[in-house]
Amino acid sequence: MKTIWGNELANEVKDTIRSEVDQIKAEGKRLPVLAVVLVGDNPASQSYVQSKANACINVGMENRTITLDGNISQEELLDTVKKLNADEKVDGILVQLPLPKHLDADSVIMAIDPSKDVDGLHPVNAGNLLTGRPGFVPCTPKGIMYMLKSVGLEN
């Protein structure tokens, strides 16, 4: 049996990202920006979004948390996503799930530009994953694969 030290691996990943962001800074380029959309006041979602903001700060990235009222309409939420898609300063978009029951998460996921879909939930990214093409991969399975690889358990 092999022990996987998740915190150590997480720190390695953060160190790598921090180095990459430092290199971007040293070259005088714009820092990467993650936009996180939080709809409503679900305490678990709020905590998760705060942890993402802290992770961005920890590696030197910029974070934009957009907090929307839980009663927002589908149209207003889709408009927010469209604006983030069009914003050249936003590199990644994450809409925190679950959404309030009156909102259609599938439509929101479909509205995210696949090149900014850091959760890897858009069908384009899911298809790329399935066919072995490059694209965003959902973080939980990617993290699990990284942990397994760290102890020599691949494929």
Backbone as JSON, one array per atom type, in Angstrom:
{
  "sequence": "MKTIWGNELANEVKDTIRSEVDQIKAEGKRLPVLAVVLVGDNPASQSYVQSKANACINVGMENRTITLDGNISQEELLDTVKKLNADEKVDGILVQLPLPKHLDADSVIMAIDPSKDVDGLHPVNAGNLLTGRPGFVPCTPKGIMYMLKSVGLEN",
  "N": [[0.84, -1.18, 0.0], [0.5, 2.22, -0.82], [1.06, 5.47, 0.38], [-0.62, 8.46, -0.23], [0.2, 11.74, -0.16], [-1.71, 14.23, -0.01], [-1.76, 17.01, 0.68], [0.91, 17.76, 0.37], [1.27, 17.31, -2.37], [-0.6, 19.14, -3.37], [0.6, 21.51, -2.57], [2.9, 21.4, -4.15], [1.78, 21.7, -6.71], [0.65, 24.26, -6.43], [3.02, 25.72, -6.02], [4.24, 25.41, -8.52], [2.4, 26.71, -10.2], [2.51, 29.26, -9.06], [5.15, 29.94, -9.73], [4.93, 30.04, -12.51], [3.15, 32.17, -12.78], [4.7, 34.17, -11.63], [6.68, 34.33, -13.58], [5.18, 35.31, -15.73], [4.57, 37.81, -14.66], [7.19, 38.86, -14.46], [7.79, 39.16, -17.12], [6.27, 41.28, -17.72], [3.67, 40.98, -18.47], [0.04, 40.78, -18.49], [-1.61, 39.66, -15.57], [-3.09, 36.4, -15.03], [-6.65, 36.05, -14.92], [-9.29, 34.87, -13.01], [-12.7, 34.53, -13.15], [-15.32, 34.17, -10.98], [-18.6, 33.19, -10.62], [-21.09, 33.59, -8.36], [-24.21, 32.66, -7.33], [-26.78, 33.58, -5.28], [-27.08, 32.67, -1.74], [-25.97, 30.34, -0.66], [-24.37, 28.71, 1.91], [-22.32, 26.71, 1.72], [-21.5, 26.99, -0.93], [-20.61, 29.64, -0.85], [-18.4, 29.38, 0.86], [-16.78, 27.66, -0.66], [-16.3, 29.25, -2.92], [-14.91, 31.32, -1.71], [-12.61, 29.93, -0.95], [-11.53, 29.44, -3.46], [-10.95, 32.03, -4.28], [-8.98, 32.66, -2.39], [-7.05, 30.78, -3.14], [-6.33, 31.75, -5.65], [-5.19, 34.22, -4.93], [-3.08, 33.24, -3.41], [-1.37, 32.12, -5.34], [-0.76, 34.28, -6.87], [-2.46, 35.12, -8.86], [-5.2, 36.97, -10.34], [-8.46, 37.42, -9.04], [-11.88, 37.55, -9.66], [-14.78, 37.83, -8.06], [-18.08, 37.48, -8.68], [-20.96, 38.25, -7.27], [-24.26, 37.36, -7.28], [-27.73, 38.05, -6.86], [-29.91, 35.63, -5.44], [-32.37, 35.5, -6.65], [-32.1, 36.16, -9.25], [-32.8, 36.4, -12.77], [-32.88, 33.9, -15.38], [-32.12, 34.97, -17.82], [-30.69, 37.27, -17.01], [-28.52, 36.08, -15.69], [-27.36, 34.63, -17.79], [-26.63, 36.79, -19.37], [-24.64, 37.92, -17.78], [-22.68, 35.91, -17.95], [-22.16, 36.04, -20.72], [-21.03, 38.58, -20.9], [-18.67, 38.16, -19.45], [-17.47, 36.26, -21.11], [-16.88, 37.9, -23.29], [-15.06, 39.65, -22.24], [-11.83, 40.47, -22.55], [-9.92, 40.48, -20.61], [-10.51, 38.51, -18.87], [-9.61, 35.29, -18.16], [-10.49, 32.82, -17.31], [-13.6, 31.27, -16.5], [-15.87, 30.46, -14.01], [-18.81, 29.15, -12.95], [-20.39, 28.87, -10.01], [-21.77, 25.92, -8.85], [-24.26, 24.19, -6.92], [-26.89, 25.9, -8.71], [-29.58, 28.16, -7.82], [-32.86, 26.66, -7.73], [-34.66, 27.64, -9.71], [-33.12, 28.23, -11.88], [-31.52, 27.19, -14.9], [-28.95, 25.15, -15.01], [-27.63, 23.75, -17.05], [-28.02, 25.32, -19.35], [-26.58, 27.55, -18.64], [-23.98, 26.53, -18.4], [-23.6, 25.79, -21.06], [-23.46, 28.31, -22.14], [-21.0, 29.33, -21.45], [-17.9, 30.26, -22.75], [-16.03, 27.78, -24.27], [-13.23, 27.96, -24.22], [-12.74, 29.32, -21.94], [-13.78, 27.87, -19.92], [-13.12, 26.79, -17.08], [-13.93, 24.77, -15.37], [-14.35, 22.65, -17.03], [-16.79, 21.68, -17.95], [-18.36, 22.28, -20.15], [-19.8, 20.93, -23.14], [-17.95, 20.82, -25.29], [-15.44, 20.74, -24.03], [-15.81, 18.42, -22.51], [-16.08, 16.57, -24.57], [-13.55, 16.83, -25.73], [-12.01, 15.78, -23.67], [-12.92, 13.15, -23.64], [-12.04, 12.25, -26.14], [-9.34, 12.54, -25.97], [-8.19, 14.93, -26.65], [-6.69, 18.22, -26.28], [-7.84, 20.39, -23.68], [-9.93, 21.91, -21.16], [-10.09, 20.15, -18.12], [-12.23, 18.64, -15.76], [-11.63, 19.51, -12.37], [-11.61, 17.73, -10.1], [-11.45, 14.93, -11.03], [-9.05, 15.28, -12.45], [-7.28, 15.97, -10.42], [-7.32, 13.62, -8.91], [-6.2, 11.82, -10.73], [-3.65, 12.94, -10.89], [-2.74, 12.51, -8.29], [-2.69, 9.69, -8.22], [-0.8, 9.2, -10.2], [1.41, 10.23, -8.91], [2.21, 8.24, -7.22], [2.94, 6.27, -8.88], [0.84, 4.92, -10.11], [-0.55, 4.68, -12.95], [-2.89, 4.93, -15.63]],
  "CA": [[0.0, 0.0, 0.0], [1.24, 3.47, -0.91], [0.36, 6.62, 0.95], [-0.64, 9.67, -1.05], [0.2, 12.92, 0.69], [-2.43, 15.21, -0.81], [-1.36, 18.39, 0.96], [2.23, 17.98, -0.25], [1.05, 17.41, -3.81], [-1.28, 20.42, -3.61], [1.61, 22.57, -2.44], [3.75, 21.33, -5.36], [1.02, 22.29, -7.82], [0.58, 25.7, -6.18], [4.36, 26.29, -6.26], [4.44, 25.45, -9.98], [1.55, 27.78, -10.74], [3.08, 30.52, -8.58], [6.35, 30.21, -10.55], [4.46, 30.43, -13.84], [2.58, 33.52, -12.66], [5.85, 35.07, -11.42], [7.32, 34.5, -14.89], [4.3, 36.22, -16.47], [4.81, 39.13, -14.07], [8.54, 39.3, -14.82], [7.75, 39.53, -18.54], [5.44, 42.47, -17.84], [2.37, 40.63, -19.05], [-1.13, 40.84, -17.63], [-1.82, 38.47, -14.74], [-4.3, 35.64, -15.33], [-7.83, 36.43, -14.15], [-10.38, 33.91, -12.88], [-13.98, 35.12, -12.74], [-16.19, 33.18, -10.35], [-19.96, 33.7, -10.47], [-21.81, 32.99, -7.24], [-25.6, 33.07, -7.34], [-27.47, 33.24, -4.04], [-26.34, 32.73, -0.48], [-25.7, 29.0, -0.16], [-23.14, 28.8, 2.71], [-21.27, 25.83, 1.19], [-21.0, 27.63, -2.16], [-19.85, 30.83, -0.44], [-17.13, 28.9, 1.39], [-16.0, 27.13, -1.77], [-15.88, 30.39, -3.73], [-13.87, 32.03, -0.94], [-11.38, 29.14, -1.03], [-10.98, 29.65, -4.8], [-10.36, 33.37, -4.26], [-7.75, 32.56, -1.62], [-6.08, 30.04, -3.94], [-5.84, 32.69, -6.67], [-4.3, 35.16, -4.25], [-1.9, 32.49, -2.99], [-0.45, 31.89, -6.47], [-0.48, 35.54, -7.53], [-3.44, 35.42, -9.91], [-6.3, 37.86, -9.97], [-9.75, 36.77, -8.89], [-13.08, 38.41, -9.65], [-15.97, 37.11, -7.61], [-19.3, 38.21, -9.02], [-22.03, 37.71, -6.44], [-25.56, 37.75, -7.82], [-28.89, 37.74, -6.02], [-30.49, 34.31, -5.68], [-33.61, 35.62, -7.43], [-31.76, 36.64, -10.59], [-33.46, 35.65, -13.84], [-32.01, 33.12, -16.27], [-31.61, 35.91, -18.81], [-29.67, 38.11, -16.39], [-27.35, 35.25, -15.44], [-26.73, 34.38, -19.09], [-26.02, 38.05, -19.78], [-23.39, 38.03, -17.01], [-21.72, 34.97, -18.57], [-21.8, 36.57, -22.03], [-20.1, 39.7, -20.68], [-17.37, 37.59, -19.07], [-16.92, 35.67, -22.33], [-16.4, 38.98, -24.16], [-14.03, 40.42, -21.54], [-10.51, 39.95, -22.9], [-9.08, 40.41, -19.4], [-10.92, 37.33, -18.1], [-9.04, 34.09, -18.77], [-11.27, 31.65, -16.92], [-14.91, 31.52, -15.91], [-16.42, 29.36, -13.23], [-20.11, 29.44, -12.34], [-20.5, 27.96, -8.88], [-22.96, 25.08, -8.78], [-25.53, 24.24, -7.64], [-27.61, 27.16, -8.85], [-30.95, 28.08, -7.3], [-33.7, 25.72, -8.49], [-35.35, 28.23, -10.85], [-32.17, 28.47, -12.95], [-31.12, 26.01, -15.66], [-27.49, 25.07, -15.01], [-27.14, 23.3, -18.36], [-27.99, 26.48, -20.26], [-25.48, 28.42, -18.2], [-22.74, 25.85, -18.79], [-23.51, 25.9, -22.52], [-23.18, 29.7, -22.5], [-19.6, 29.66, -21.16], [-16.95, 30.03, -23.84], [-15.23, 26.6, -23.9], [-11.83, 28.31, -23.97], [-12.68, 29.93, -20.61], [-14.54, 26.97, -19.05], [-12.11, 26.14, -16.23], [-14.49, 23.55, -14.76], [-14.35, 21.59, -18.03], [-18.13, 21.11, -18.03], [-18.96, 22.52, -21.46], [-19.69, 19.73, -23.97], [-16.73, 20.83, -26.09], [-14.36, 20.26, -23.18], [-16.09, 17.02, -22.18], [-15.74, 15.81, -25.77], [-12.09, 16.81, -25.86], [-11.52, 14.84, -22.66], [-13.28, 11.81, -24.1], [-11.25, 11.88, -27.32], [-7.92, 12.72, -25.7], [-7.72, 16.21, -27.17], [-6.45, 19.2, -25.22], [-8.97, 21.19, -23.22], [-10.06, 21.94, -19.7], [-10.52, 18.89, -17.5], [-12.77, 18.89, -14.41], [-10.52, 19.49, -11.42], [-11.58, 16.59, -9.19], [-10.81, 13.78, -11.65], [-7.66, 15.6, -12.79], [-6.52, 15.88, -9.17], [-7.2, 12.2, -8.55], [-5.21, 11.22, -11.64], [-2.35, 13.48, -10.49], [-2.34, 11.81, -7.07], [-2.36, 8.31, -8.58], [0.47, 9.25, -10.94], [2.49, 10.53, -7.97], [2.66, 7.0, -6.58], [3.23, 5.31, -9.93], [-0.35, 4.22, -10.58], [-1.09, 5.35, -14.12], [-3.74, 4.16, -16.54]],
  "C": [[0.89, 1.25, 0.0], [0.4, 4.59, -0.34], [0.48, 7.8, 0.0], [-0.77, 10.85, -0.1], [-0.39, 14.09, -0.1], [-2.01, 16.64, -0.57], [-0.01, 18.72, 0.33], [2.09, 18.14, -1.75], [0.38, 18.73, -4.16], [-0.29, 21.57, -3.54], [2.56, 22.58, -3.63], [3.06, 22.0, -6.53], [0.96, 23.81, -7.64], [1.93, 26.37, -6.43], [4.64, 26.42, -7.75], [3.64, 26.59, -10.6], [2.1, 29.15, -10.33], [4.3, 30.91, -9.41], [5.95, 30.67, -11.94], [3.89, 31.85, -13.82], [3.7, 34.54, -12.43], [6.57, 35.35, -12.73], [6.5, 35.46, -15.76], [4.51, 37.66, -15.99], [6.14, 39.7, -14.52], [8.61, 39.75, -16.28], [6.87, 40.75, -18.79], [4.08, 42.22, -18.47], [1.27, 40.75, -18.01], [-1.26, 39.54, -16.85], [-3.08, 37.73, -15.16], [-5.44, 36.04, -14.39], [-8.86, 35.29, -14.19], [-11.61, 34.66, -12.4], [-14.87, 34.0, -12.21], [-17.55, 33.84, -10.12], [-20.65, 32.9, -9.38], [-23.23, 33.54, -7.23], [-26.25, 32.62, -6.03], [-26.54, 33.22, -2.85], [-26.15, 31.36, 0.16], [-24.37, 29.03, 0.6], [-22.01, 27.92, 2.18], [-20.66, 26.44, -0.07], [-20.16, 28.85, -1.82], [-18.46, 30.42, 0.06], [-16.22, 28.41, 0.27], [-15.46, 28.26, -2.65], [-14.78, 31.18, -3.01], [-12.55, 31.26, -1.0], [-10.73, 29.3, -2.41], [-10.31, 31.03, -4.88], [-9.02, 33.34, -3.52], [-6.66, 31.83, -2.41], [-5.5, 30.94, -5.03], [-4.83, 33.66, -6.06], [-2.99, 34.48, -3.89], [-0.9, 32.27, -4.12], [-0.18, 33.15, -7.27], [-1.41, 35.91, -8.66], [-4.45, 36.45, -9.41], [-7.6, 37.07, -9.95], [-10.83, 37.84, -8.92], [-14.24, 37.54, -9.21], [-17.17, 38.0, -7.9], [-20.43, 37.54, -8.26], [-23.35, 38.27, -6.93], [-26.67, 37.3, -6.87], [-29.47, 36.38, -6.41], [-31.75, 34.34, -6.51], [-33.35, 36.1, -8.86], [-32.49, 35.79, -11.64], [-32.42, 34.89, -14.66], [-31.35, 34.07, -17.27], [-30.5, 36.78, -18.23], [-28.39, 37.32, -16.12], [-26.61, 34.97, -16.75], [-26.05, 35.63, -19.62], [-24.69, 38.26, -19.06], [-22.32, 37.14, -17.62], [-21.26, 35.51, -19.92], [-20.81, 37.73, -21.89], [-18.72, 39.19, -20.28], [-16.69, 36.93, -20.26], [-16.25, 36.73, -23.19], [-15.25, 39.77, -23.54], [-12.66, 39.79, -21.79], [-9.58, 39.82, -21.7], [-9.45, 39.23, -18.52], [-10.43, 36.09, -18.84], [-9.85, 32.85, -18.47], [-12.56, 32.06, -16.25], [-15.36, 30.26, -15.2], [-17.75, 29.84, -12.66], [-20.31, 28.4, -11.25], [-21.85, 27.23, -8.89], [-23.09, 24.51, -7.38], [-26.08, 25.67, -7.69], [-28.96, 27.03, -8.17], [-31.85, 27.31, -8.27], [-34.37, 26.33, -9.72], [-34.42, 28.49, -12.04], [-31.73, 27.15, -13.59], [-29.6, 26.0, -15.81], [-26.94, 24.66, -16.37], [-27.03, 24.45, -19.35], [-26.83, 27.41, -19.91], [-24.15, 27.81, -18.61], [-22.53, 25.97, -20.3], [-23.13, 27.31, -22.96], [-21.72, 30.09, -22.26], [-18.74, 29.32, -22.37], [-16.07, 28.84, -23.45], [-13.77, 26.92, -23.6], [-11.63, 28.99, -22.62], [-13.33, 29.05, -19.54], [-13.59, 26.17, -18.15], [-12.63, 24.91, -15.5], [-14.51, 22.38, -15.73], [-15.71, 20.94, -18.21], [-18.83, 21.32, -19.37], [-18.79, 21.27, -22.32], [-18.44, 19.68, -24.86], [-15.57, 20.28, -25.27], [-14.57, 18.8, -22.77], [-15.74, 16.12, -23.37], [-14.24, 15.72, -25.99], [-11.48, 15.81, -24.87], [-11.75, 13.41, -23.14], [-12.4, 11.33, -25.25], [-9.76, 12.1, -27.15], [-7.33, 13.99, -26.28], [-7.51, 17.19, -26.03], [-7.72, 20.0, -24.91], [-9.0, 21.19, -21.72], [-10.64, 20.62, -19.21], [-11.11, 19.23, -16.13], [-11.7, 18.62, -13.35], [-10.48, 18.25, -10.52], [-10.97, 15.36, -9.86], [-9.35, 14.05, -12.02], [-6.78, 15.49, -11.55], [-6.3, 14.44, -8.75], [-6.15, 11.53, -9.43], [-3.79, 11.69, -11.27], [-1.84, 12.75, -9.24], [-1.94, 10.37, -7.38], [-1.01, 8.24, -9.31], [1.64, 9.46, -9.98], [3.02, 9.29, -7.26], [2.84, 5.88, -7.61], [2.05, 4.5, -10.42], [-0.97, 5.01, -11.72], [-1.87, 4.38, -14.97], [-4.28, 2.95, -15.83]]
}
